[in-house]
Amino acid sequence: MQARRGQNQLNVLFVISGLQVGGSERQLALLASALAKTGMDVAVYSFIDGPVRATLQSSGVEVVLAPGGASAATGGGVNPVAALHLFCVMLRRRPRIVHFLLPAAYLVGGPAAILARIPVRIMSRRSLNNYQQGSPLSALIERRLHRVMSAVLGNSRRVVDQLCNVEQVPREKLGLIYNGVEFGPVGSDVRSRIRASLGIAEDALVFVIVANLIPYKGHRDLIEAFEQAAPQIPAGWRLLIVGRDDGIGTNLRSQVRSARIEPNVLFLGARDDVSDLLAASDVNLLSSHQEGFSNTVLEGMAAQLPAIVTDVGGNPEAILDGECGIVVPPHQPDRLAAAIGRLAGDRSLWLAMGRNALARAREKFSIDSCVARHRELYAALLAGRKPCDIASIRVD
């Protein structure tokens, strides 16, 4: 391993807070695995273990875990032993590129990479910076770290604009690389099998939202919207709510009962078969109040689903309103209800939007394109160039 690392100029160490099932973690697994297949030497350092580790390792990506398990990162911070361990890993491995994802990883890994004299340092911001509001010190540290990064990336224009206009990242250091998604044939047997396993009729209209149960994902708005729209939806419809319960599940179930739509709503929890659940669905949903760039929107597009999404983050960059789906303002259940009713009453419309969504995903958001942009960035930075010199990611 050591010899191969020395021979391969394009070697990268990704640093992430944890490997639980989430959008950033799944995107990392997809990107790191695809980069490894191109011949790059790729490793991942994580403060907390999780199911995504198996996915990475099965693709030949080495995973290094911080000592201490879940105690390595608690309360938004990382314990000193884990921080020292990361620094030692950097010294031992000597990666030419270190790439940070998620705030805790950046706050700890950024200083470690500077002390270890890693030549290329990259931070990827995958959300708006709302999380900084409760921690002014963390916000200050991040802005100081931005100054010593080789590149600061966003995954949507709104994220990039915020980095530039609010956090004052120099435009020459900024880059935009969209998330990527895989495409593969999904047979009708998958749709039938999943529906049968969930007790859903073949001809039922099925909506799906894939988002952990967190207040800002807007599940309450969505349930209220379905309460309003239910009379307009053909009988037998179902709403699949897929995602880890981060504390609001009980309240959401109570809201569903009060709305008298309990027979139509299935809470499926965290699942490792999201692609199959999308294949079994007809309309993809995302009711978030804030986003960076949603993987599940892209995954729905790849599954040829139209989408109803809120106008936050990169949602409108992916879903062209009226072409690939419907974009509505956040915090407005009545607008969600109107969009649900519109698609539910026009099968030809949502089928056409689904075809458009798939075509747009293939054109703009393939994992191959995402990998190519990252490889181009890495090579350019190692050659002494800046993100502003790279036409494919430059922010104009």
C-alpha positions, 0 to 999 in steps of 0.5 A: 500500500505504501509503495502504491501511494508513493507512485500514484500522484492522485491520492486523496484522504476524505475526512467525514464526521460519521458513516451513518446513512445520510445524504452526504455519507451516501454521496461520499460512498458513491464518489469515493468508490467511483474515484477508486475505480479510475485508479486513484488511491482513495481512503476515508477517515471517519470519526464515527462508524456506520453502515456506509463503511461496508459499502466503501470497503466493498468497493476497495476504499480503505476506511480508517476509524477514529478510536473511541467509536461513537464517543469520538464525536459528541455534542458537535465536537470531537474528543482530543484523542480522535483529533490527535489520531487523525493528525497521526494518520495524516503524518503516516499516510502523507496524502497529497490531497485531504478533502473535508465533508461536514462541519465537525470533520472540517473544524478538526481536520482543517487544523490537523491538515495544516500542521501535517503540511498536506499540500492540497486542502479542500472543503466541501459545503453540502448545506446552507450555513444555518447550523452556524447560528447556534455556534458563533465560535465554530462559524469564526473558525470555519471562516478562518479555515477557508483562508488556508484551503486550496479550494472551497466547494459548494454543491449548489449555486445557493451554497456557493453564493452564501460562501462568497457573499456571507462567509467572504470566501475569495471567488478564486477559491470557490468551485461548484460541483453538483452531486452525482447519481448512478443510473441502472435498469430497474425491472418491473419485478422490483416495483411489483415485489416492493409493492407486494411486500408493503401491501400496496396495490399495483395500480395505487398512486404512490408518493415517497419522501426520503429524508431523515425525520428532522424538523427542517425536512418539513414533514409536518408541512407535507402531512398537512398538505396531504390532509388537504389534498386527500379528496383529490387523490385516487383511492388507495394512494400511499405516502412512503416516509423513509428515513431515520427518526431523529426525534420527531417520529412520534409527533408525526404519527400523531399528526397523521392520525389527527389528519385521518390519513393513517391508512395511507401513510407508511413510516418505513424508517431508515432503509438500505433499499432506497432505489427499490422504494423509488422504483416502486413509487410514482412521485418523489417529494421533498418538503425541506425548509433548507437544503444544500443539494439533495441526493434523493431528488437526483435519485428520484430523477434517475428512477424517472419520477417527477418531483414536488420540491420546495424552492430551497438550496439546489432543488430548483437547479435540479427540478425545472419547474413545470418540466421535471416536476413542480417547485413550491415555496417552503413553509406553505402546505397549501401550495404543496397540496395544490401540487399534489392534487395537480399531479394526482389528477393528471397521469399523463402530466406526471409521466411526461415530467418523469421522462424529462427528469430522467433526461435531465439527470443523465445530462447534468447529474451523472456520477461520471460527470461528478467524478470527472470534475473532482479528478480535474480539480485535484490534478489542477490544484496539485499543478498549482492552479486554482478553482477559478482556472478550471472552466468546468467548476469555476463560479462566474 
